[in-house]
Amino acid sequence: MQLKAVPLEIEAGGPLVVVMNQNDAAELGVISSDRIFIRHKDFHAICILNISGGGNLGELGVYKEVTKRLELQKDSELLVEPARRPESLDFVREKINGQRLTSWKIERIVSDVVERHLSDIELASFVTALHVHGVSMEENEALSRSMIWSGKTIDFGRSPILDKHSIGGVPGDKTTLIVTPAIAAAGYTIPKSSSRAITSPAGTADRMEAIAPVNIAFDDIMDIVNKVGACIVWGGSIDLAPADDLFIRVEYPLSIDPLLLPSILSKKKAMGSTHVVIDIPVGVSAKINTMNEAEQLANDFIELGGRFDMRIECAITEGSQPIGYCVGPVLEAREALETLYGNGPHDLVDKATNLTGILLEMVGQENGKQMAIDLITKGKALAKMKEIIEAQGGDPEIKPEDLVPGRYFYDVPAPKNGRVLFYNNRDLVRIARSAGTPNSKGAGIQLFAKTGDKVEKGKPMYRIYSESQSKLNNAIKQLESQNPMEIGTKVGEDMLKMRISKPTAPSREFILDR
């Protein structure tokens, strides 16, 4: 069938979707959710079909992804015919039935995911089946390999290549902005590809973007790393393991994360990493709640890394409260720079130097933590950070005071005298995101007290920043139902935490960080 293209200003967010008039669909013998093969000149694609009761006969509405893939214009001539059902759907069904998948079946599934041959329903079914039935180490390995092959890989032509990654779950964790320049200052290569925030107030890419551009082209990354030994860039700009981004798009609304291991390891391997330290924060309101969970996850990371000739060590870290005193892109970038200038808070310095020290010891250095401390106190890490900033197109002379948060702010007073007994990280994240993070770089929260610190009734415990009054009002409104800091004289003085007299629908907010 010959049809004319009608580009639509609609994005599907993943799959290739087209819309056909119901009469044309009847003539072609297809129904909604069927696949159709489309050819335009030398380009072709298999697309998911939607059917409309409106629209003109002989026209095919095409979503933005299809327009880009086939390089279409309005009224471009299209050859359209029914397409076969992907074989990978049979393998998805096998996983739904609880069977373990062989590597070649997983390869076919991942290939169809990357080619956008699977609909959102089909992709969600696969991810849900992984969550329900579990993922064996062999399946994790096969998923990792297939995800690596799905995109580009980088070979810097040298070894070792170091990296650090946190599984997330703790607000304010800007340690990458300290570890990366410190490792590079020690003479090692550390090309850091980072994500933007998914459920957190700021991802590493969001923090770094407050200092320098992070949307760096693939070839430019090679030049930057060859020149200064490091980079801190946004992974989404360089097409590393693109299947992972499509899986995350489904995992997030379902609040499940069965692909954590292959998601992280595939991107590390694609970046050429040989030595990686994985940070696993543990806390009641963190992503990982218990030491037992953390140890099991660490064992899985180490085993899977070994299958890819990567040496991995895991650091189980304190995750019961924010790292440092700042949450939000600009505030965190400022605190990271202050740390490199030698004025960082103890917990941030301690965590960053421990992680740096582990990496240094993994490649043969002795007393790695002290070496990391020296790199910071002697200004070598700061000097290297300035080189990284300049190489990525930023101002190397930027100072902490140049990073100014939003102009609107509200101080939250302590309800009574006492000490900070504990933090609820999830409530803190909700408030920060209500204020505008991570899209509003100047939004965030500045803490004035950490766990164990004294507070006085009526004096500020923390300050909420925003770039607009309306978003600040939203954050203040959140204070009615959120309690990010528990104040008292000692743990246990208030034993009743909640009274429930009728059925409720409790929900544990999902944390998905990369």
C-alpha positions as CSV (number, residue, x, y, z in Angstrom):
1,M,0.0,0.0,0.0
2,Q,1.2,3.5,-0.9
3,L,0.5,6.2,1.7
4,K,1.7,9.8,2.3
5,A,3.4,10.8,5.5
6,V,1.9,13.3,7.9
7,P,4.5,14.1,10.6
8,L,2.9,14.5,14.0
9,E,4.2,16.7,16.8
10,I,4.0,13.7,19.2
11,E,6.7,11.6,20.8
12,A,6.1,8.0,21.9
13,G,9.2,8.1,24.2
14,G,10.6,4.9,22.8
15,P,8.7,2.7,20.4
16,L,8.1,3.7,16.7
17,V,4.4,4.5,16.5
18,V,2.3,5.4,13.5
19,V,-1.5,6.2,13.1
20,M,-3.6,4.9,10.2
21,N,-7.1,5.6,9.1
22,Q,-9.4,2.7,10.0
23,N,-10.5,2.1,6.4
24,D,-6.9,1.9,5.2
25,A,-6.1,-0.5,8.1
26,A,-9.1,-2.7,7.0
27,E,-7.8,-2.8,3.5
28,L,-4.3,-3.6,4.6
29,G,-5.7,-6.3,7.0
30,V,-4.2,-5.0,10.2
31,I,-5.5,-4.0,13.6
32,S,-4.4,-1.7,16.4
33,S,-1.1,-2.8,18.0
34,D,-0.1,-4.8,14.9
35,R,3.3,-4.1,13.3
36,I,3.7,-2.6,9.9
37,F,6.8,-2.4,7.7
38,I,7.4,1.1,6.3
39,R,9.9,2.0,3.6
40,H,10.9,5.5,2.5
41,K,13.7,5.6,-0.2
42,D,16.6,3.8,1.4
43,F,15.2,3.9,4.9
44,H,12.9,1.4,6.5
45,A,11.4,0.6,9.9
46,I,8.9,-1.7,11.7
47,C,6.4,0.4,13.6
48,I,3.6,-0.2,16.1
49,L,0.2,0.7,14.6
50,N,-2.5,2.8,16.2
51,I,-5.8,3.2,14.3
52,S,-7.9,6.4,14.1
53,G,-11.5,6.9,13.1
54,G,-10.5,10.3,11.7
55,G,-7.7,11.4,9.3
56,N,-7.7,11.3,5.5
57,L,-7.6,8.1,3.5
58,G,-4.1,7.5,2.0
59,E,-2.3,9.3,4.8
60,L,-0.2,7.9,7.7
61,G,0.4,9.9,10.8
62,V,4.0,9.4,12.0
63,Y,5.3,10.1,15.5
64,K,8.6,12.1,15.8
65,E,10.7,9.0,16.3
66,V,9.6,7.6,13.0
67,T,10.0,11.0,11.2
68,K,13.6,11.2,12.4
69,R,14.4,7.5,11.7
70,L,13.0,7.6,8.1
71,E,14.0,11.3,7.4
72,L,10.4,12.2,6.4
73,Q,8.8,15.3,5.2
74,K,5.1,16.1,4.9
75,D,3.6,14.0,2.0
76,S,6.7,11.8,1.7
77,E,5.8,8.7,-0.3
78,L,5.7,5.5,1.9
79,L,5.5,1.9,1.0
80,V,3.5,0.2,3.8
81,E,2.8,-3.5,4.4
82,P,2.1,-5.9,7.3
83,A,5.1,-7.0,9.3
84,R,5.7,-10.3,11.1
85,R,5.4,-10.6,14.8
86,P,8.9,-10.5,16.4
87,E,10.3,-13.9,17.4
88,S,11.6,-12.4,20.6
89,L,8.0,-12.2,21.9
90,D,8.1,-16.0,22.2
91,F,11.1,-15.6,24.5
92,V,9.4,-12.9,26.5
93,R,6.5,-15.3,27.1
94,E,9.0,-18.0,28.2
95,K,10.3,-15.6,30.9
96,I,6.7,-14.8,31.9
97,N,6.2,-18.5,32.4
98,G,9.3,-18.6,34.7
99,Q,11.8,-20.2,32.4
100,R,15.5,-19.1,32.3
101,L,16.5,-17.6,29.1
102,T,19.6,-18.5,27.1
103,S,22.1,-15.8,26.0
104,W,21.0,-15.9,22.3
105,K,17.3,-15.4,23.3
106,I,18.2,-12.5,25.5
107,E,20.3,-11.1,22.7
108,R,17.2,-11.2,20.4
109,I,15.0,-9.5,23.0
110,V,17.5,-6.7,23.6
111,S,18.0,-6.2,19.8
112,D,14.3,-5.8,19.3
113,V,14.1,-3.4,22.2
114,V,16.8,-1.2,20.7
115,E,15.2,-1.4,17.3
116,R,11.9,-0.3,18.9
117,H,10.2,-3.4,17.7
118,L,8.5,-4.1,21.0
119,S,5.6,-2.1,22.3
120,D,5.5,-0.6,25.8
121,I,3.1,-3.4,26.9
122,E,5.5,-6.1,25.6
123,L,8.6,-4.4,27.1
124,A,6.8,-3.9,30.5
125,S,5.8,-7.6,30.4
126,F,9.4,-8.6,30.0
127,V,10.7,-6.3,32.8
128,T,7.9,-7.5,35.1
129,A,8.7,-11.1,34.4
130,L,12.4,-10.4,35.3
131,H,11.2,-8.9,38.6
132,V,8.8,-11.7,39.5
133,H,10.9,-14.7,38.6
134,G,14.3,-13.2,39.3
135,V,17.4,-12.9,37.1
136,S,20.1,-15.5,37.3
137,M,23.8,-14.6,37.1
138,E,23.9,-16.1,33.6
139,E,21.0,-14.0,32.5
140,N,22.6,-10.9,34.1
141,E,25.7,-11.7,32.1
142,A,23.8,-12.1,28.8
143,L,21.8,-9.0,29.4
144,S,25.0,-7.0,30.1
145,R,26.7,-8.3,27.0
146,S,23.7,-7.6,24.8
147,M,23.3,-4.1,26.3
148,I,27.0,-3.4,25.6
149,W,26.6,-4.5,22.0
150,S,23.5,-2.4,21.6
151,G,25.5,0.8,21.5
152,K,29.0,2.3,21.2
153,T,32.0,1.3,23.2
154,I,35.1,3.4,24.0
155,D,38.7,2.1,23.8
156,F,41.2,4.6,25.2
157,G,44.1,2.3,24.3
158,R,45.5,2.2,27.8
159,S,45.0,0.4,31.1
160,P,44.0,0.7,33.9
161,I,40.7,2.7,33.4
162,L,39.2,3.5,36.8
163,D,35.6,4.4,37.7
164,K,33.4,4.9,40.6
165,H,29.6,4.4,40.7
166,S,27.0,4.8,43.4
167,I,23.7,2.8,43.2
168,G,22.1,6.0,44.6
169,G,19.4,6.5,47.2
170,V,21.0,9.2,49.3
171,P,20.5,12.9,48.6
172,G,23.4,15.2,48.3
173,D,25.9,12.6,47.2
174,K,28.3,14.8,45.1
175,T,31.4,12.6,45.8
176,T,32.0,11.9,42.1
177,L,32.9,15.6,41.6
178,I,35.7,15.0,44.2
179,V,36.8,11.4,43.4
180,T,37.2,12.0,39.7
181,P,39.7,14.9,39.8
182,A,41.5,13.3,42.7
183,I,42.1,10.0,40.7
184,A,43.1,12.0,37.6
185,A,45.5,14.1,39.7
186,A,47.2,10.9,40.9
187,G,48.0,10.1,37.3
188,Y,45.2,7.6,36.4
189,T,42.6,7.7,33.8
190,I,39.0,8.0,34.9
191,P,36.4,8.8,32.2
192,K,33.2,9.4,34.2
193,S,30.0,8.9,32.3
194,S,27.1,9.9,34.6
195,S,23.3,10.1,34.6
196,R,20.8,12.8,35.2
197,A,18.4,12.5,38.1
198,I,15.6,10.0,37.7
199,T,14.0,10.1,41.2
200,S,16.6,12.1,43.1
201,P,17.0,15.9,43.5
202,A,20.2,15.8,41.4
203,G,22.3,13.3,39.4
204,T,26.0,13.7,38.8
205,A,25.4,15.1,35.4
206,D,23.0,17.7,36.8
207,R,25.6,18.7,39.4
208,M,28.5,19.0,36.9
209,E,26.3,20.9,34.5
210,A,26.2,23.7,37.1
211,I,29.9,24.1,36.5
212,A,30.6,23.0,32.9
213,P,28.8,21.5,29.9
214,V,28.2,17.8,30.1
215,N,26.5,17.1,26.8
216,I,29.8,16.2,25.1
217,A,30.1,14.4,21.7
218,F,31.6,10.9,21.6
219,D,34.8,12.0,19.7
220,D,35.3,15.0,22.0
221,I,35.3,12.7,25.0
222,M,38.3,10.9,23.6
223,D,40.1,14.1,23.1
224,I,39.3,15.4,26.6
225,V,40.4,12.2,28.4
226,N,43.6,12.0,26.3
227,K,44.3,15.6,27.3
228,V,43.5,15.7,31.0
229,G,43.0,12.1,32.0
230,A,39.3,12.5,33.0
231,C,35.9,13.8,32.2
232,I,32.5,14.1,33.9
233,V,29.9,13.9,31.1
234,W,26.3,12.9,30.6
235,G,26.0,9.3,29.4
236,G,22.9,10.0,27.4
237,S,24.9,12.1,24.9
238,I,27.2,9.3,23.8
239,D,24.9,6.3,23.1
240,L,26.4,3.9,25.6
241,A,24.2,0.8,26.2
242,P,21.0,2.6,24.8
243,A,18.9,-0.4,25.7
244,D,19.3,0.5,29.3
245,D,17.6,3.8,28.9
246,L,14.6,2.1,27.3
247,F,14.4,-0.4,30.1
248,I,14.6,2.4,32.7
249,R,11.7,4.2,31.0
250,V,9.5,1.1,31.9
251,E,11.1,0.3,35.3
252,Y,10.3,3.7,36.7
253,P,6.5,3.8,36.4
254,L,6.4,0.1,37.5
255,S,8.6,0.9,40.6
256,I,10.8,-2.1,39.9
257,D,14.5,-2.4,39.1
258,P,15.4,-6.0,38.1
259,L,18.1,-4.7,35.7
260,L,20.2,-2.9,38.2
261,L,23.3,-5.1,37.8
262,P,23.4,-5.3,33.9
263,S,22.4,-1.6,33.7
264,I,25.4,-0.4,35.7
265,L,28.0,-3.0,34.5
266,S,27.2,-2.7,30.8
267,K,27.8,1.1,30.9
268,K,31.1,0.6,32.8
269,K,32.3,-2.0,30.4
270,A,31.2,0.1,27.4
271,M,33.3,2.9,28.8
272,G,36.4,0.6,29.0
273,S,36.6,0.5,32.8
274,T,38.9,-2.1,34.3
275,H,38.8,-1.2,38.0
276,V,35.5,0.0,39.5
277,V,34.5,0.8,43.1
278,I,30.7,0.5,43.7
279,D,29.3,2.7,46.4
280,I,26.3,1.0,48.2
281,P,24.7,3.4,50.7
282,V,22.7,1.7,53.5
283,G,20.0,3.3,55.6
284,V,16.4,3.0,56.6
285,S,15.2,5.5,54.0
286,A,17.9,4.7,51.5
287,K,17.6,2.4,48.4
288,I,19.3,-0.5,50.3
289,N,18.0,-0.8,53.9
290,T,20.1,-3.5,55.5
291,M,23.7,-4.7,55.6
292,N,22.6,-8.2,54.5
293,E,21.0,-6.7,51.3
294,A,24.1,-4.7,50.7
295,E,26.5,-7.6,51.1
296,Q,24.5,-9.8,48.7
297,L,24.4,-7.0,46.1
298,A,28.2,-6.5,46.5
299,N,28.8,-10.2,46.0
300,D,26.7,-10.1,42.8
301,F,28.6,-7.0,41.5
302,I,31.9,-8.6,42.1
303,E,31.0,-11.9,40.4
304,L,29.4,-10.2,37.4
305,G,32.3,-7.9,37.0
306,G,34.7,-10.8,37.0
307,R,32.9,-12.3,34.1
308,F,33.8,-9.1,32.1
309,D,37.4,-9.0,33.3
310,M,36.7,-6.0,35.5
311,R,38.0,-5.8,39.0
312,I,35.3,-4.6,41.3
313,E,35.3,-3.7,45.0
314,C,32.2,-2.4,46.8
315,A,32.1,0.1,49.6
316,I,29.1,-0.1,51.9
317,T,28.6,3.4,53.2
318,E,26.4,5.4,55.6
319,G,23.2,6.3,53.9
320,S,20.9,7.3,56.7
321,Q,21.2,11.1,56.1
322,P,22.3,13.4,53.2
323,I,25.9,13.6,52.3
324,G,27.2,17.1,53.3
325,Y,24.8,20.0,53.9
326,C,23.5,20.7,50.4
327,V,20.9,19.1,48.2
328,G,20.2,20.3,44.6
329,P,22.4,20.9,41.5
330,V,23.9,24.3,42.2
331,L,24.1,23.9,45.9
332,E,25.9,20.5,45.6
333,A,28.3,21.8,42.9
334,R,29.2,24.6,45.2
335,E,29.8,22.3,48.1
336,A,31.9,20.0,46.0
337,L,34.1,22.9,44.9
338,E,34.4,24.1,48.5
339,T,35.6,20.6,49.4
340,L,38.3,20.8,46.6
341,Y,39.3,24.1,48.0
342,G,39.8,22.4,51.3
343,N,36.7,23.6,53.1
344,G,34.4,20.6,52.8
345,P,32.2,19.0,55.5
346,H,33.7,16.0,57.3
347,D,31.3,13.4,56.1
348,L,31.7,14.4,52.4
349,V,35.5,14.5,52.7
350,D,35.6,11.2,54.5
351,K,33.4,9.4,52.0
352,A,35.1,10.9,49.0
353,T,38.6,10.1,50.3
354,N,37.6,6.6,51.3
355,L,36.2,5.8,47.8
356,T,39.3,7.4,46.1
357,G,41.5,5.5,48.5
358,I,39.9,2.2,47.6
359,L,40.4,2.8,43.9
360,L,44.1,3.8,44.4
361,E,44.7,0.7,46.4
362,M,43.1,-1.4,43.7
363,V,45.8,-0.4,41.3
364,G,48.6,-1.0,43.7
365,Q,49.0,2.2,45.8
366,E,49.5,1.9,49.6
367,N,47.5,3.9,52.1
368,G,45.1,5.1,49.5
369,K,42.9,7.2,51.8
370,Q,45.9,9.3,53.0
371,M,47.0,9.7,49.5
372,A,43.5,11.0,48.6
373,I,43.6,13.4,51.5
374,D,47.0,14.8,50.4
375,L,45.7,15.2,46.8
376,I,42.9,17.5,48.1
377,T,44.8,19.3,50.8
378,K,47.7,20.1,48.5
379,G,45.4,21.5,45.8
380,K,46.2,18.9,43.2
381,A,42.6,17.6,42.9
382,L,41.4,21.2,42.5
383,A,44.0,21.9,39.8
384,K,42.8,18.8,37.9
385,M,39.2,19.8,38.3
386,K,40.0,23.1,36.7
387,E,41.6,21.3,33.8
388,I,38.4,19.1,33.4
389,I,36.1,22.1,33.6
390,E,38.1,24.0,30.9
391,A,38.4,20.9,28.6
392,Q,34.6,20.6,28.8
393,G,34.0,24.2,27.9
394,G,33.5,25.7,31.3
395,D,35.2,28.5,33.2
396,P,38.2,27.0,35.0
397,E,38.4,30.0,37.4
398,I,34.9,29.4,38.8
399,K,34.7,29.8,42.5
400,P,32.2,28.3,45.0
401,E,30.7,31.8,45.6
402,D,29.9,32.1,41.9
403,L,27.4,29.3,42.2
404,V,24.3,31.1,43.5
405,P,21.1,29.2,44.4
406,G,17.5,30.4,43.6
407,R,16.5,33.8,44.8
408,Y,13.4,32.6,46.6
409,F,13.9,30.8,49.9
410,Y,12.2,29.7,53.1
411,D,13.7,28.8,56.4
412,V,12.1,25.9,58.2
413,P,12.3,26.5,62.0
414,A,12.8,23.8,64.6
415,P,9.6,22.8,66.4
416,K,11.3,22.5,69.7
417,N,14.7,22.4,71.5
418,G,16.6,19.1,71.1
419,R,18.8,17.3,68.7
420,V,18.4,15.8,65.2
421,L,17.7,12.2,66.0
422,F,17.4,11.0,62.4
423,Y,16.6,12.0,58.8
424,N,13.9,10.7,56.5
425,N,15.7,11.0,53.2
426,R,12.6,10.3,51.1
427,D,10.7,13.2,52.6
428,L,13.7,15.5,52.1
429,V,13.8,14.4,48.4
430,R,10.0,15.1,48.0
431,I,10.5,18.7,49.3
432,A,13.5,19.4,47.1
433,R,11.8,18.1,44.0
434,S,8.7,20.2,44.8
435,A,11.0,23.2,44.9
436,G,12.0,22.5,41.3
437,T,15.0,20.1,41.4
438,P,16.6,18.8,39.3
439,N,15.4,20.8,36.3
440,S,15.7,24.1,38.1
441,K,19.4,24.1,38.9
442,G,19.2,26.7,41.6
443,A,16.5,24.8,43.6
444,G,17.4,22.7,46.6
445,I,17.9,22.5,50.3
446,Q,20.6,23.7,52.6
447,L,20.9,22.0,55.9
448,F,21.9,23.7,59.1
449,A,22.1,20.6,61.3
450,K,23.0,16.9,60.8
451,T,22.2,13.9,62.9
452,G,23.2,14.5,66.6
453,D,23.4,18.3,66.2
454,K,21.5,20.5,68.6
455,V,18.7,22.7,67.3
456,E,16.8,25.5,69.1
457,K,13.1,26.1,68.8
458,G,12.2,28.7,66.2
459,K,15.7,28.8,64.7
460,P,16.2,27.4,61.1
461,M,16.9,23.6,60.7
462,Y,17.2,24.0,56.9
463,R,16.5,26.4,54.1
464,I,14.5,25.6,50.9
465,Y,15.6,27.4,47.7
466,S,13.7,27.8,44.5
467,E,13.9,29.7,41.3
468,S,10.2,30.6,41.4
469,Q,7.8,31.7,44.2
470,S,5.1,29.2,43.0
471,K,7.5,26.2,43.3
472,L,8.7,27.4,46.7
473,N,5.1,27.6,47.8
474,N,4.6,24.0,46.6
475,A,7.6,22.9,48.7
476,I,6.3,24.8,51.7
477,K,3.0,23.0,51.2
478,Q,4.8,19.7,51.3
479,L,5.9,20.5,54.9
480,E,2.3,19.8,56.0
481,S,2.7,16.1,55.2
482,Q,6.5,15.5,55.2
483,N,8.8,15.2,58.2
484,P,12.4,15.0,56.9
485,M,14.0,15.6,60.4
486,E,13.0,14.0,63.7
487,I,13.8,16.3,66.6
488,G,14.1,15.2,70.3
489,T,16.4,14.7,73.2
490,K,17.0,11.0,72.7
491,V,15.8,8.1,70.5
492,G,12.8,6.4,72.0
493,E,11.3,9.4,73.9
494,D,8.4,9.4,71.6
495,M,7.5,5.7,71.1
496,L,4.2,6.3,69.2
497,K,5.0,7.1,65.6
498,M,1.5,6.6,64.0
499,R,-2.0,5.6,64.9
500,I,-4.0,3.8,62.3
501,S,-7.7,3.3,62.9
502,K,-8.8,2.3,59.4
503,P,-7.2,0.6,56.4
504,T,-4.7,2.7,54.6
505,A,-2.7,2.3,51.4
506,P,0.9,2.8,52.4
507,S,3.4,3.1,49.6
508,R,7.1,3.1,49.7
509,E,8.4,5.6,47.3
510,F,10.5,4.0,44.6
511,I,14.2,5.0,44.2
512,L,15.7,4.6,40.8
513,D,19.2,6.1,40.4
514,R,21.9,5.5,37.8
